[in-house]
């Protein structure tokens, strides 16, 4: 592949059709920009605005103007705002509701024939393999209509299939035309098995090396070879070739993240990572995950929804220096000074050549097969590097929060808990009246959170599920699915926020009206699992897979279970889903260590009836002073503060120790949050956190 051809196109801005769009105020705008010291041609200005429109709307909708003119006056700001509004009105509808138009698949097949390909793999990912992707990378949605956060399509000449996990088996049938794409649950049929069974012999199955990891490519290659075909890398994604009005690369503003929140200067982090590489005899490590780069350099961005990521790549060397490959147009004033002399900012289009040069002389270069794009390995091999497959060197230190990050997270959870408690008090009064919808409830919670000045975004799209919708684990309410929260039902709300000092994630399940005995039994069993995790002690070296059974034991005794993990790692004003640790029955070889933040969220879901989940975030702490302890013990300290619905608790199912834990937790919630809420909410909170009887 030619030098970063994919990224060159992606970062060159908008389509020629959009570049030639004239804005009536161009002449006036150009004059104002020149007066402000930014003598840019109209096309360059519109390219930047197109990138801004391709990014999520930021907390400050006008912060992007500083990218053009740091000292823009009122007149210039008005003209820039008018230009943005004018261009926004002209944006095409990339993702109409429901299945994608059939002609998109037909055009893709024609493009594949033109290239001599018999098929193509279309994953729902970008070149960083992230959970959240920019609009430009929503190729799977554009092609099929599927809007879920995880999935993949394989297009062959005469057939095509889309593959999803258990979260999306219902959604995929609503959003994808089954006459064009056969839907498959990956637990029943994986893409690898389907390819091995369906790909015609001697066929060339194409893939974009930017969009599959090195580990994934190996599995797809084996599948293609089982069918008698071949897996073939492509230069330039065929979907991009037929997606003629594809959005620009996003230009979310990149800003420094203050030392008051990070607790450690970027220089110290770079030196720390460099020292680890030097000790292992490694010349440099390739970083492809933007959250690692954001953590390492103490920067944050706004290129993707709900996570403050600056999409970028980096090479960190054994001396602690870093080459940062990022579109310089999105660096806010002051970022260059913040990065310092140890960081070289380079355009992303030079990343490929830099990888080849990095391996010259056969030096040892570290990259992670499970997370880095196959393209990275192709270029390192082309340059002669000795590749060391090892975990991202930033992942573990990023996961182990320092004291400043933990304290900031505690403050964020306290403020967040006050907002959630105000919401729960409002819900207790409003829901029984009737007429309250899932969308209205989610918007109310959002509004309460956004009264806080440190909030920047939600940490994910709120799951607001009433009755049977609550049984859909990753339910996403829409105009089509929105339903009333009715008396006699359970309402599940899973939500979180991104604050400058921490990331939150909380789930509460509440009864609207009188719950049934079955609801109370299931809820209490979930609560018992939650308490078991929250109160356990475990020896140093224990990983989350060894604790997962604790969350399920009470459910198992009644022949019940839940099909998701018990806990995921959480970042510090970064990703709400952060590795490398977790609590999951799937197993995890990464030991839990002090400073790690992980969710504690057992659940139960009765299809077509109700869902239950109780989620708090906890941090791993050292247990000192335990008499007779022969090993170093760790435990969890709960960060999340909000009432757990006592109407759903069956006291007879709780041991005295479990009841004591809940009473102590509620006393802490009441004591901490009462000063932060209004008098009416405080009165409700006092009742909601009353001690259990008996």
C-alpha positions as semicolon CSV with decimal commas, in nm:
position;residue;x (nm);y (nm);z (nm)
1;X;0,000;0,000;0,000
2;X;0,130;0,345;-0,084
3;X;0,236;0,570;0,201
4;X;-0,071;0,598;0,423
5;X;-0,301;0,640;0,124
6;X;-0,603;0,572;0,344
7;X;-0,515;0,843;0,594
8;X;-0,405;1,086;0,327
9;X;-0,753;1,080;0,180
10;X;-0,922;1,079;0,519
11;X;-0,736;1,386;0,641
12;X;-0,748;1,589;0,322
13;X;-1,084;1,732;0,424
14;X;-1,412;1,723;0,239
15;X;-1,531;1,616;-0,104
16;X;-1,482;1,837;-0,407
17;X;-1,859;1,882;-0,426
18;X;-1,859;2,033;-0,080
19;X;-1,545;2,235;-0,145
20;X;-1,710;2,411;-0,433
21;X;-2,017;2,505;-0,226
22;X;-2,020;2,881;-0,200
23;X;-2,110;3,062;0,119
24;X;-2,259;3,404;0,053
25;X;-2,049;3,566;0,323
26;X;-1,714;3,438;0,194
27;X;-1,570;3,780;0,109
28;X;-1,672;3,936;0,440
29;X;-1,550;3,634;0,634
30;X;-1,215;3,637;0,456
31;X;-1,168;4,001;0,543
32;X;-1,247;3,944;0,909
33;X;-1,010;3,648;0,923
34;X;-0,734;3,854;0,767
35;X;-0,790;4,125;1,028
36;X;-0,760;3,857;1,299
37;X;-0,429;3,739;1,156
38;X;-0,567;3,426;0,983
39;X;-0,528;3,480;0,609
40;X;-0,683;3,152;0,494
41;X;-0,850;3,077;0,160
42;X;-1,221;3,005;0,167
43;X;-1,170;2,638;0,078
44;X;-0,941;2,585;0,379
45;X;-1,193;2,749;0,610
46;X;-1,475;2,532;0,480
47;X;-1,258;2,221;0,514
48;X;-1,213;2,298;0,883
49;X;-1,584;2,363;0,932
50;X;-1,663;2,035;0,754
51;X;-1,435;1,855;0,999
52;X;-1,601;2,030;1,292
53;X;-1,944;1,921;1,166
54;X;-1,814;1,564;1,134
55;X;-1,733;1,559;1,506
56;X;-1,988;1,541;1,789
57;X;-2,125;1,873;1,914
58;X;-1,891;1,977;2,199
59;X;-1,984;2,122;2,535
60;X;-1,883;2,465;2,404
61;X;-2,026;2,476;2,051
62;X;-1,801;2,769;1,955
63;X;-1,466;2,640;2,083
64;X;-1,367;2,536;1,730
65;X;-1,341;2,901;1,625
66;X;-1,010;2,925;1,810
67;X;-0,865;2,681;1,555
68;X;-0,901;2,955;1,294
69;X;-0,855;3,271;1,497
70;X;-0,766;3,248;1,868
71;X;-0,864;3,610;1,922
72;X;-1,175;3,622;1,707
73;X;-1,393;3,924;1,776
74;X;-1,775;3,927;1,787
75;X;-1,813;4,004;1,415
76;X;-1,586;3,719;1,308
77;X;-1,754;3,479;1,550
78;X;-2,093;3,568;1,403
79;X;-1,970;3,504;1,049
80;X;-1,808;3,174;1,144
81;X;-2,128;3,067;1,317
82;X;-2,328;3,160;1,008
83;X;-2,094;2,959;0,785
84;X;-2,122;2,656;1,010
85;X;-2,502;2,680;1,015
86;X;-2,513;2,717;0,636
87;X;-2,293;2,411;0,583
88;X;-2,488;2,210;0,841
89;X;-2,809;2,273;0,648
90;X;-2,648;2,128;0,335
91;X;-2,528;1,805;0,497
92;X;-2,673;1,491;0,338
93;X;-2,867;1,231;0,536
94;X;-2,605;0,958;0,559
95;X;-2,806;0,725;0,779
96;X;-3,180;0,723;0,706
97;X;-3,392;0,530;0,955
98;X;-3,436;0,164;0,876
99;X;-3,252;-0,051;0,621
100;X;-3,001;0,118;0,391
101;X;-3,100;0,165;0,025
102;X;-3,032;-0,146;-0,181
103;X;-2,836;0,047;-0,443
104;X;-2,550;0,092;-0,195
105;X;-2,483;-0,281;-0,187
106;X;-2,514;-0,298;-0,566
107;X;-2,261;-0,017;-0,610
108;X;-2,019;-0,182;-0,369
109;X;-2,038;-0,510;-0,561
110;X;-1,970;-0,325;-0,885
111;X;-1,664;-0,163;-0,724
112;X;-1,543;-0,503;-0,604
113;X;-1,576;-0,647;-0,954
114;X;-1,381;-0,352;-1,091
115;X;-1,099;-0,434;-0,850
116;X;-1,105;-0,806;-0,921
117;X;-1,239;-0,895;-0,577
118;X;-1,502;-1,159;-0,504
119;X;-1,593;-1,029;-0,162
120;X;-1,514;-0,777;0,109
121;X;-1,523;-0,758;0,490
122;X;-1,696;-0,452;0,639
123;X;-1,637;-0,426;1,016
124;X;-1,794;-0,165;1,241
125;X;-1,468;-0,003;1,344
126;X;-1,212;0,259;1,251
127;X;-0,835;0,252;1,219
128;X;-0,803;0,275;1,600
129;X;-1,032;-0,023;1,670
130;X;-1,227;0,189;1,918
131;X;-1,570;0,142;2,071
132;X;-1,687;0,480;1,946
133;X;-1,610;0,574;1,588
134;X;-1,649;0,900;1,393
135;X;-1,925;0,938;1,135
136;X;-1,671;0,887;0,858
137;X;-1,604;0,535;0,983
138;X;-1,969;0,427;1,009
139;X;-1,932;0,218;0,693
140;X;-2,133;-0,075;0,825
141;X;-2,426;0,149;0,912
142;X;-2,410;0,330;0,578
143;X;-2,406;0,002;0,387
144;X;-2,662;-0,196;0,587
145;X;-2,857;0,038;0,816
146;X;-2,739;-0,142;1,132
147;X;-2,671;0,118;1,403
148;X;-2,537;-0,104;1,682
149;X;-2,197;-0,048;1,841
150;X;-2,055;-0,386;1,737
151;X;-2,106;-0,588;1,421
152;X;-1,962;-0,690;1,087
153;X;-2,079;-0,761;0,734
154;X;-1,926;-0,985;0,470
155;X;-2,026;-0,909;0,112
156;X;-1,981;-1,171;-0,159
157;X;-2,083;-1,157;-0,523
158;X;-2,412;-1,340;-0,477
159;X;-2,481;-1,322;-0,104
160;X;-2,403;-1,113;0,202
161;X;-2,437;-1,155;0,577
162;X;-2,426;-0,938;0,886
163;X;-2,301;-1,069;1,221
164;X;-2,402;-0,935;1,564
165;X;-2,384;-1,047;1,925
166;X;-2,672;-1,118;2,162
167;X;-2,734;-0,750;2,235
168;X;-2,850;-0,681;1,882
169;X;-3,037;-0,988;1,756
170;X;-3,369;-0,801;1,760
171;X;-3,231;-0,465;1,648
172;X;-3,053;-0,604;1,344
173;X;-3,378;-0,746;1,203
174;X;-3,544;-0,406;1,233
175;X;-3,260;-0,210;1,077
176;X;-3,123;-0,439;0,805
177;X;-3,295;-0,571;0,493
178;X;-3,275;-0,949;0,543
179;X;-3,325;-0,997;0,169
180;X;-2,987;-0,830;0,117
181;X;-2,794;-0,926;0,432
182;X;-2,863;-1,252;0,615
183;X;-2,841;-1,176;0,991
184;X;-2,642;-1,413;1,214
185;X;-2,592;-1,430;1,590
186;X;-2,219;-1,486;1,644
187;X;-2,292;-1,741;1,917
188;X;-2,454;-1,955;1,649
189;X;-2,249;-1,866;1,341
190;X;-1,931;-1,662;1,335
191;X;-1,809;-1,469;1,033
192;X;-1,509;-1,703;1,020
193;X;-1,727;-2,013;0,994
194;X;-1,960;-1,848;0,743
195;X;-1,669;-1,750;0,519
196;X;-1,523;-2,099;0,538
197;X;-1,859;-2,245;0,434
198;X;-1,976;-1,984;0,182
199;X;-1,676;-1,827;0,006
200;X;-1,641;-1,991;-0,339
201;X;-1,315;-2,168;-0,410
202;X;-1,040;-1,961;-0,572
203;X;-1,213;-1,639;-0,459
204;X;-1,032;-1,324;-0,349
205;X;-1,182;-1,189;-0,025
206;X;-1,072;-0,831;0,030
207;X;-1,012;-0,650;0,358
208;X;-0,895;-0,305;0,461
209;X;-0,574;-0,352;0,666
210;X;-0,660;-0,037;0,860
211;X;-0,984;-0,186;0,991
212;X;-0,876;-0,530;1,109
213;X;-0,621;-0,609;1,376
214;X;-0,325;-0,830;1,301
215;X;-0,483;-1,104;1,514
216;X;-0,815;-1,078;1,326
217;X;-0,646;-1,093;0,986
218;X;-0,485;-1,424;1,081
219;X;-0,827;-1,574;1,164
220;X;-0,990;-1,442;0,847
221;X;-0,702;-1,574;0,639
222;X;-0,746;-1,922;0,784
223;X;-1,121;-1,905;0,716
224;X;-1,066;-1,802;0,353
225;X;-0,808;-2,074;0,302
226;X;-1,045;-2,336;0,446
227;X;-1,284;-2,239;0,165
228;X;-1,008;-2,265;-0,095
229;X;-0,989;-1,888;-0,136
230;X;-0,747;-1,612;-0,040
231;X;-0,760;-1,309;0,186
232;X;-0,638;-1,001;0,001
233;X;-0,548;-0,656;0,144
234;X;-0,681;-0,358;-0,051
235;X;-0,546;-0,013;-0,121
236;X;-0,823;0,226;-0,030
237;X;-1,150;0,104;0,114
238;X;-1,405;0,010;-0,157
239;X;-1,690;0,140;0,059
240;X;-1,524;0,482;0,060
241;X;-1,510;0,471;-0,318
242;X;-1,889;0,441;-0,348
243;X;-1,981;0,653;-0,042
244;X;-1,949;0,972;-0,242
245;X;-2,066;1,216;0,026
246;X;-1,872;1,050;0,307
247;X;-1,815;1,288;0,599
248;X;-1,479;1,451;0,652
249;X;-1,234;1,336;0,914
250;X;-1,352;1,486;1,244
251;X;-1,186;1,795;1,385
252;X;-1,274;1,789;1,752
253;X;-1,069;2,049;1,936
254;X;-0,767;1,905;2,122
255;X;-0,686;2,073;2,453
256;X;-0,441;2,014;2,739
257;X;-0,581;1,824;3,038
258;X;-0,481;2,010;3,351
259;X;-0,232;1,867;3,600
260;X;-0,491;1,927;3,871
261;X;-0,688;1,641;3,714
262;X;-0,410;1,414;3,585
263;X;-0,187;1,419;3,891
264;X;0,122;1,345;3,684
265;X;0,302;1,559;3,422
266;X;0,319;1,417;3,072
267;X;0,699;1,440;3,086
268;X;0,702;1,200;3,382
269;X;0,467;0,958;3,205
270;X;0,679;0,960;2,890
271;X;0,993;0,896;3,089
272;X;0,821;0,613;3,276
273;X;0,708;0,437;2,960
274;X;1,044;0,496;2,794
275;X;1,226;0,340;3,089
276;X;1,010;0,027;3,064
277;X;1,090;-0,004;2,693
278;X;1,461;0,045;2,755
279;X;1,460;-0,222;3,025
280;X;1,304;-0,468;2,779
281;X;1,552;-0,380;2,506
282;X;1,283;-0,227;2,287
283;X;1,359;0,073;2,071
284;X;1,004;0,208;2,049
285;X;0,637;0,117;2,089
286;X;0,356;0,199;1,846
287;X;0,043;0,342;2,007
288;X;-0,279;0,318;1,807
289;X;-0,539;0,357;2,082
290;X;-0,626;0,726;2,129
291;X;-0,710;0,685;2,498
292;X;-0,352;0,572;2,562
293;X;-0,218;0,872;2,374
294;X;-0,453;1,108;2,556
295;X;-0,339;0,967;2,891
296;X;0,030;0,971;2,802
297;X;0,036;1,331;2,677
298;X;-0,232;1,474;2,910
299;X;-0,451;1,589;2,623
300;X;-0,819;1,540;2,548
301;X;-1,019;1,580;2,227
302;X;-1,365;1,553;2,080
303;X;-1,354;1,337;1,766
304;X;-1,599;1,065;1,873
305;X;-1,918;1,055;2,081
306;X;-1,910;1,037;2,461
307;X;-1,534;0,988;2,499
308;X;-1,287;1,280;2,493
309;X;-1,049;1,123;2,244
310;X;-0,815;1,297;2,001
311;X;-0,795;1,047;1,715
312;X;-0,425;1,005;1,655
313;X;-0,130;0,766;1,644
314;X;0,198;0,786;1,830
315;X;0,541;0,631;1,849
316;X;0,698;0,644;2,197
317;X;1,071;0,578;2,212
318;X;1,296;0,439;2,480
319;X;1,426;0,788;2,562
320;X;1,069;0,904;2,637
321;X;1,032;1,114;2,323
322;X;0,712;1,083;2,121
323;X;0,616;1,131;1,758
324;X;0,248;1,232;1,759
325;X;0,063;1,182;1,430
326;X;-0,239;1,408;1,447
327;X;-0,410;1,658;1,221
328;X;-0,250;1,984;1,339
329;X;-0,560;2,181;1,243
330;X;-0,742;2,056;1,552
331;X;-0,479;2,155;1,808
332;X;-0,609;2,440;2,023
333;X;-0,377;2,734;2,094
334;X;-0,134;2,637;2,367
335;X;-0,126;2,264;2,294
336;X;0,214;2,279;2,125
337;X;0,366;2,450;2,428
338;X;0,194;2,198;2,655
339;X;0,343;1,905;2,462
340;X;0,694;2,047;2,483
341;X;1,013;1,967;2,297
342;X;0,991;1,596;2,368
343;X;0,688;1,556;2,141
344;X;0,710;1,599;1,764
345;X;0,375;1,674;1,600
346;X;0,348;1,523;1,251
347;X;0,069;1,488;0,998
348;X;-0,106;1,147;1,000
349;X;-0,026;1,095;0,632
350;X;0,338;1,041;0,731
351;X;0,261;0,760;0,975
352;X;0,325;0,476;0,730
353;X;0,666;0,602;0,623
354;X;0,759;0,659;0,987
355;X;0,673;0,298;1,069
356;X;0,897;0,171;0,792
357;X;1,182;0,396;0,899
358;X;1,134;0,287;1,259
359;X;1,227;-0,071;1,178
360;X;1,542;0,009;0,983
361;X;1,835;-0,197;1,102
362;X;1,615;-0,469;1,246
363;X;1,556;-0,302;1,583
364;X;1,293;-0,434;1,824
365;X;0,960;-0,249;1,797
366;X;0,662;-0,319;2,021
367;X;0,304;-0,338;1,894
368;X;-0,008;-0,522;2,007
369;X;-0,160;-0,773;1,765
370;X;-0,495;-0,768;1,946
371;X;-0,551;-0,393;1,918
372;X;-0,331;-0,245;1,644
373;X;-0,437;-0,239;1,279
374;X;-0,280;-0,496;1,049
375;X;-0,148;-0,203;0,844
376;X;0,089;-0,117;1,129
377;X;0,245;-0,462;1,119
378;X;0,267;-0,460;0,739
379;X;0,469;-0,140;0,743
380;X;0,690;-0,245;1,033
381;X;0,771;-0,570;0,853
382;X;0,842;-0,380;0,531
383;X;1,096;-0,171;0,720
384;X;1,270;-0,476;0,865
385;X;1,161;-0,435;1,227
386;X;1,179;-0,720;1,476
387;X;0,823;-0,694;1,605
388;X;0,755;-0,765;1,971
389;X;0,389;-0,850;2,024
390;X;0,308;-0,707;2,365
391;X;0,032;-0,511;2,534
392;X;0,004;-0,138;2,486
393;X;0,259;-0,010;2,742
394;X;0,020;0,265;2,855
395;X;-0,276;0,037;2,927
396;X;-0,179;-0,085;3,274
397;X;-0,039;0,241;3,418
398;X;-0,343;0,424;3,278
399;X;-0,571;0,176;3,454
400;X;-0,398;0,216;3,790
401;X;-0,518;0,565;3,883
402;X;-0,298;0,786;4,098
403;X;-0,421;0,957;4,415
404;X;-0,521;1,276;4,232
405;X;-0,724;1,082;3,975
406;X;-0,898;0,877;4,244
407;X;-0,983;1,184;4,447
408;X;-1,113;1,359;4,136
409;X;-1,325;1,056;4,055
410;X;-1,468;1,062;4,409
411;X;-1,565;1,426;4,365
412;X;-1,720;1,354;4,028
413;X;-1,922;1,067;4,171
414;X;-2,044;1,282;4,457
415;X;-2,174;1,549;4,223
416;X;-2,310;1,286;3,987
417;X;-2,480;1,109;4,275
418;X;-2,655;1,430;4,372
419;X;-2,790;1,466;4,017
420;X;-2,900;1,102;4,003
421;X;-3,067;1,131;4,344
422;X;-3,258;1,440;4,234
423;X;-3,368;1,242;3,930
424;X;-3,480;0,942;4,137
425;X;-3,678;1,168;4,371
426;X;-3,843;1,335;4,072
427;X;-3,913;0,996;3,914
428;X;-4,075;0,865;4,233
429;X;-4,323;1,152;4,218
430;X;-4,368;1,180;3,842
431;X;-4,380;0,820;3,714
432;X;-4,689;0,700;3,908
433;X;-4,891;0,987;3,761
434;X;-4,856;0,829;3,416
435;X;-4,765;0,961;3,076
436;X;-4,388;0,968;3,137
437;X;-4,188;0,817;2,851
438;X;-3,843;0,659;2,848
439;X;-3,706;0,943;2,636
440;X;-3,849;1,211;2,866
441;X;-3,696;1,043;3,169
442;X;-3,354;1,017;3,001
443;X;-3,368;1,384;2,903
444;X;-3,458;1,487;3,259
445;X;-3,156;1,303;3,396
446;X;-2,936;1,459;3,132
447;X;-3,059;1,807;3,217
448;X;-2,990;1,758;3,589
449;X;-2,637;1,641;3,518
450;X;-2,565;1,933;3,289
451;X;-2,629;2,180;3,568
452;X;-2,274;2,096;3,681
453;X;-2,003;2,318;3,535
454;X;-1,741;2,041;3,512
455;X;-1,950;1,813;3,293
456;X;-1,848;1,782;2,930
457;X;-2,066;1,500;2,796
458;X;-2,253;1,186;2,886
459;X;-2,018;0,887;2,906
460;X;-2,251;0,683;2,682
461;X;-2,602;0,705;2,549
462;X;-2,840;0,658;2,843
463;X;-3,015;0,322;2,864
464;X;-3,368;0,411;2,970
465;X;-3,580;0,096;2,964
466;X;-3,928;0,040;3,106
467;X;-4,088;-0,301;3,146
468;X;-3,981;-0,537;2,865
469;X;-3,738;-0,280;2,722
470;X;-3,539;-0,305;3,043
471;X;-3,472;-0,670;2,960
472;X;-3,270;-0,564;2,653
473;X;-2,921;-0,537;2,799
474;X;-2,793;-0,253;2,579
475;X;-3,130;-0,105;2,492
476;X;-3,117;0,225;2,306
477;X;-3,444;0,416;2,318
478;X;-3,561;0,574;1,993
479;X;-3,877;0,733;1,863
480;X;-3,978;0,390;1,732
481;X;-3,922;0,204;2,061
482;X;-4,008;0,474;2,314
483;X;-4,273;0,358;2,560
484;X;-4,445;0,488;2,870
485;X;-4,310;0,403;3,216
486;X;-4,616;0,232;3,361
487;X;-4,732;0,146;3,711
488;X;-4,658;-0,214;3,801
489;X;-4,339;-0,222;3,594
490;X;-3,970;-0,197;3,663
491;X;-3,772;0,089;3,513
492;X;-3,399;0,043;3,447
493;X;-3,176;0,344;3,388
494;X;-2,806;0,296;3,309
495;X;-2,625;0,625;3,261
496;X;-2,307;0,816;3,320
497;X;-2,121;1,137;3,255
498;X;-1,783;1,271;3,155
499;X;-1,658;1,529;3,404
500;X;-1,319;1,695;3,382
501;X;-1,221;1,517;3,702
502;X;-1,375;1,175;3,640
503;X;-1,599;0,940;3,446
504;X;-1,916;0,795;3,598
505;X;-2,139;0,496;3,519
506;X;-2,436;0,396;3,733
507;X;-2,740;0,173;3,693
508;X;-3,048;0,180;3,912
509;X;-3,362;-0,029;3,880
510;X;-3,675;0,108;4,044
511;X;-4,027;-0,019;4,093
512;X;-4,311;0,199;3,968
513;X;-4,597;0,109;4,197
514;X;-4,606;-0,221;4,384
515;X;-4,355;-0,480;4,260
516;X;-4,443;-0,848;4,232
517;X;-4,290;-1,113;4,455
518;X;-4,090;-1,238;4,156
519;X;-3,947;-0,892;4,094
520;X;-3,841;-0,858;4,457
521;X;-3,686;-1,205;4,463
522;X;-3,483;-1,144;4,147
523;X;-3,378;-0,796;4,253
524;X;-3,263;-0,917;4,594
525;X;-3,059;-1,197;4,440
526;X;-2,889;-0,943;4,213
527;X;-2,831;-0,722;4,518
528;X;-2,672;-1,014;4,705
529;X;-2,429;-1,060;4,417
530;X;-2,355;-0,687;4,413
531;X;-2,283;-0,689;4,787
532;X;-2,065;-0,999;4,755
533;X;-1,839;-0,821;4,506
534;X;-1,840;-0,492;4,697
535;X;-1,745;-0,651;5,028
536;X;-1,499;-0,921;4,923
537;X;-1,131;-0,935;5,008
538;X;-0,890;-1,111;4,777
539;X;-0,515;-1,181;4,769
540;X;-0,274;-0,989;4,552
541;X;-0,255;-1,148;4,207
542;X;-0,627;-1,221;4,181
543;X;-0,791;-1,135;3,850
544;X;-1,153;-1,044;3,788
545;X;-1,244;-1,381;3,640
546;X;-1,178;-1,539;3,979
547;X;-1,431;-1,308;4,148
548;X;-1,710;-1,326;3,892
549;X;-1,878;-1,626;4,056
550;X;-1,948;-1,418;4,367
551;X;-2,186;-1,198;4,167
552;X;-2,378;-1,497;4,029
553;X;-2,399;-1,734;4,325
554;X;-2,738;-1,622;4,459
555;X;-2,886;-1,630;4,109
556;X;-2,739;-1,971;4,035
557;X;-2,907;-2,115;4,343
558;X;-3,243;-2,036;4,179
559;X;-3,134;-2,157;3,833
560;X;-3,080;-1,801;3,705
561;X;-2,790;-1,610;3,553
562;X;-2,701;-1,310;3,336
563;X;-2,515;-1,314;3,006
564;X;-2,283;-1,015;3,039
565;X;-1,971;-0,951;3,239
566;X;-1,995;-0,838;3,599
567;X;-1,757;-0,547;3,559
568;X;-1,552;-0,340;3,314
569;X;-1,269;-0,098;3,376
570;X;-1,341;0,276;3,369
571;X;-1,108;0,560;3,276
572;X;-1,037;0,900;3,430
573;X;-1,218;1,145;3,201
574;X;-1,154;0,890;2,930
575;X;-1,331;0,576;2,812
576;X;-1,615;0,440;3,022
577;X;-1,504;0,095;2,902
578;X;-1,134;0,063;2,974
579;X;-0,899;-0,235;2,985
580;X;-0,700;-0,431;3,053
581;X;-0,890;-0,551;3,363
582;X;-1,249;-0,663;3,409
583;X;-1,470;-0,897;3,613
584;X;-1,605;-1,164;3,381
585;X;-1,669;-1,537;3,377
586;X;-1,493;-1,538;3,041
587;X;-1,175;-1,511;3,245
588;X;-0,910;-1,243;3,264
589;X;-0,538;-1,286;3,316
590;X;-0,480;-0,927;3,432
591;X;-0,461;-0,911;3,813
592;X;-0,659;-0,642;3,990
593;X;-0,431;-0,374;4,136
594;X;-0,480;-0,073;4,365
595;X;-0,608;0,232;4,179
596;X;-0,801;0,035;3,918
597;X;-1,164;0,138;3,878
598;X;-1,412;-0,129;3,776
599;X;-1,788;-0,154;3,759
600;X;-1,987;-0,387;3,985
601;X;-2,302;-0,461;3,785
602;X;-2,472;-0,799;3,819
603;X;-2,817;-0,823;3,665
604;X;-3,111;-1,037;3,568
605;X;-3,328;-1,012;3,257
606;X;-3,663;-1,176;3,191
607;X;-3,730;-1,143;2,820
608;X;-4,053;-0,962;2,745
609;X;-4,110;-0,867;3,109
610;X;-3,841;-0,673;3,296
611;X;-3,471;-0,616;3,349
612;X;-3,273;-0,564;3,669
613;X;-2,921;-0,429;3,707
614;X;-2,751;-0,266;4,006
615;X;-2,429;-0,091;3,911
616;X;-2,178;0,101;4,117
617;X;-1,819;0,181;4,031
618;X;-1,558;0,058;4,277
619;X;-1,185;0,111;4,310
620;X;-0,932;-0,148;4,420
621;X;-0,776;-0,063;4,757
622;X;-0,522;-0,223;4,989
623;X;-0,661;-0,394;5,300
624;X;-0,415;-0,323;5,580
625;X;-0,413;-0,425;5,944
626;X;-0,610;-0,747;5,909
627;X;-0,510;-0,969;6,204
628;X;-0,363;-1,301;6,102
629;X;-0,339;-1,219;5,732
630;X;-0,056;-1,413;5,569
631;X;-0,084;-1,247;5,227
632;X;-0,135;-0,896;5,099
633;X;-0,509;-0,849;5,059
634;X;-0,700;-0,611;4,837
635;X;-1,065;-0,510;4,839
636;X;-1,306;-0,265;4,679
637;X;-1,413;0,081;4,790
638;X;-1,742;0,193;4,637
639;X;-1,731;0,526;4,453
640;X;-2,091;0,558;4,330
641;X;-2,343;0,725;4,560
642;X;-2,718;0,692;4,503
643;X;-3,004;0,506;4,675
644;X;-3,088;0,144;4,592
645;X;-3,465;0,091;4,576
646;X;-3,573;-0,060;4,909
647;X;-3,918;-0,140;4,770
648;X;-3,752;-0,417;4,570
649;X;-3,553;-0,566;4,860
650;X;-3,678;-0,887;5,021
651;X;-3,521;-0,862;5,365
652;X;-3,579;-1,232;5,429
653;X;-3,336;-1,319;5,151
654;X;-3,055;-1,106;5,294
655;X;-2,820;-1,220;5,566
656;X;-2,760;-0,984;5,856
657;X;-2,420;-0,903;5,709
658;X;-2,571;-0,814;5,372
659;X;-2,840;-0,601;5,535
660;X;-2,570;-0,429;5,737
661;X;-2,374;-0,350;5,421
662;X;-2,681;-0,192;5,259
663;X;-2,760;0,013;5,569
664;X;-2,402;0,139;5,592
665;X;-2,397;0,222;5,221
666;X;-2,725;0,412;5,247
667;X;-2,605;0,599;5,555
668;X;-2,301;0,713;5,357
669;X;-2,521;0,814;5,062
670;X;-2,753;1,011;5,292
671;X;-2,473;1,183;5,483
672;X;-2,278;1,278;5,169
673;X;-2,560;1,388;4,940
674;X;-2,809;1,557;5,171
675;X;-2,611;1,886;5,178
676;X;-2,600;1,885;4,795
677;X;-2,972;1,853;4,718
678;X;-3,280;2,065;4,774
679;X;-3,499;2,022;5,083
680;X;-3,768;1,822;4,901
681;X;-3,513;1,579;4,759
682;X;-3,342;1,557;5,099
683;X;-3,670;1,451;5,261
684;X;-3,720;1,185;4,993
685;X;-3,358;1,071;5,034
686;X;-3,401;1,025;5,409
687;X;-3,689;0,786;5,346
688;X;-3,519;0,613;5,052
689;X;-3,212;0,533;5,264
690;X;-3,388;0,436;5,587
691;X;-3,238;0,136;5,769
692;X;-3,382;-0,205;5,687
693;X;-3,619;-0,345;5,946
694;X;-3,520;-0,664;6,124
